[in-house]
Amino acid sequence: MCEPPLRWIATGAVAQIGLLAALAAGVGLSAAAWTAGALYTVAAATLLGRAARGRIPGPADAVTSVRVVLLGGVMALTAQAGPPWPLVVLATAALALDLVDGAVARRTGTASDHGARYDMEVDAFALVVLGAHVAADLGPWVLLVGAARYVFWAASVPWPWLKAPLPDRLSRKAVAALQGVALVVAAAPVVPVWASAAVVGCALAALVWSFGRDARWLWLRRPPAEPGPAATVFPRLRR
């Protein structure tokens, strides 16, 4: 019998394939869409398998996993030119469930750092997928919305002080939620291109402000630099 995490991942993979099959029957999926969906399923199962090693998923993780499955459908639809409404519906459902998993974790007493990280990574990848779809109409600059989280992470490699924990801020959560809402609005076929560009542009400006404020807060509290070799060999002479 499979261990609980493996059974959980296998269930998610089956659900993902089922959603892709339903989309194929309802709106049709091209070979590119099937390929994107299949690669996404394998990658998600592999990454979740490593992350869930030695840990039994909780009820909030199950809600987040539903979001993972919905994003697989969004990714498949992004890989093909087709009617936008199925993508908008799936993306809206995935964003709405982002309001649920945290509440479930708190209500059931199963909140954890792992669950919060799982939720955050799903949020970040959702912006990547939606940004790729909207960029086809508005231009490659929209990809900056999804890239911001990963640029911040990459910057923490040469500057480890960026990895320090940040204070909990409601404004940061609001700005993060705004990104997904703006991209879904831009993906809806009822919004003019100029209005979509304005909405996403404002959301991106708020994101840059939020990341800039956090980076400044971390920089002001960074630990003092380690003394270099010269300071060790030639210490300052005392008077």
MOUR-V789826 format. One record per pair of residues at least 12 apart in sequence whose C-alpha atoms are under 6 Angstrom apart, sorted by the first residue. I is the first residue (numbers start at 0). GAP is how many residues later the second one is. D is the distance in whole Angstrom. If there is no record, write none. Layout:
I&GAP&D ; I&GAP&D
//
This chain:
4&51&6 ; 8&36&6 ; 15&53&5 ; 32&43&4 ; 32&46&5 ; 32&47&6 ; 35&40&5 ; 36&35&6 ; 36&39&5 ; 59&41&5 ; 59&44&5 ; 59&45&5 ; 62&38&5 ; 66&27&5 ; 69&20&6 ; 73&13&5 ; 74&54&6 ; 77&55&5 ; 126&19&5 ; 127&18&4 ; 130&12&5 ; 133&53&6 ; 144&59&6 ; 160&61&6 ; 178&24&6 ; 181&17&6 ; 181&18&5
//
